Amino acid sequence: MDVFETVKKIIIEELGCKPEKVVLEARLKEDLSADSIDAVQIIMDLEDTFNIQIDEDNAENIKTVKDVVDYVSGLIK
């Protein structure tokens, strides 16, 4: 399972943004217009998809798509 492609798919589904906007450097809030409700839904989708538990304190430090990919990758190893 390619973590980036899966994360990208979840973000596109939740935010309704164009696929070309979802790049590793994209900031969730500023570039992709994710609000706090979107963030909660993305986290829940990530947890379900990857069968992981994302700590709320760590979630607050996730700012970019790369942060999401790196964090999820660290949990599924």
C-alpha positions in Angstrom: 0.0 0.0 0.0 1.5 3.4 -1.1 0.9 5.7 1.9 1.1 8.9 -0.1 -1.4 7.8 -2.7 -3.8 6.5 0.0 -3.5 9.7 2.0 -3.9 11.8 -1.2 -7.1 9.9 -2.0 -8.5 10.5 1.5 -7.7 14.2 1.3 -9.3 14.6 -2.1 -12.4 12.8 -1.0 -12.8 14.9 2.2 -11.8 18.3 0.9 -13.0 18.0 -2.7 -9.8 19.5 -4.0 -8.1 18.9 -7.3 -5.6 16.0 -7.3 -2.8 18.2 -8.5 -3.1 20.4 -5.4 -2.4 17.5 -3.1 1.4 17.4 -3.1 3.8 16.7 -0.2 4.5 20.4 0.4 0.9 21.4 0.5 -0.3 22.8 3.8 -3.6 21.3 4.9 -5.1 24.5 6.2 -3.6 27.2 4.1 -3.2 25.5 0.7 -6.0 22.9 0.8 -8.5 24.9 2.9 -9.0 22.2 5.5 -10.8 23.4 8.7 -10.9 21.7 12.0 -14.0 19.5 11.1 -12.2 18.4 7.9 -9.1 17.5 9.9 -11.1 15.4 12.3 -12.7 13.5 9.4 -9.4 13.0 7.7 -7.9 11.6 10.9 -10.8 9.2 11.4 -10.5 8.1 7.7 -6.8 7.5 8.2 -7.3 5.5 11.4 -9.9 3.3 9.7 -7.9 2.9 6.5 -4.6 2.1 8.1 -6.0 0.5 11.3 -4.0 2.9 13.4 -4.7 5.3 16.3 -3.6 8.9 15.9 -2.8 10.7 19.1 -4.6 14.1 19.4 -1.5 15.9 20.6 0.5 14.6 17.6 -2.4 15.5 15.2 -2.1 19.1 16.2 1.5 19.1 14.9 0.5 17.8 11.4 0.6 20.8 9.1 1.4 19.4 5.6 0.6 16.4 3.5 4.2 15.2 4.1 3.6 15.4 7.8 0.6 13.1 7.4 2.5 10.7 5.2 5.5 10.6 7.6 3.3 10.2 10.7 1.2 7.4 9.2 4.3 5.6 7.8 5.9 5.7 11.3 2.8 4.0 12.8 2.3 1.2 10.3 5.9 0.0 10.3 
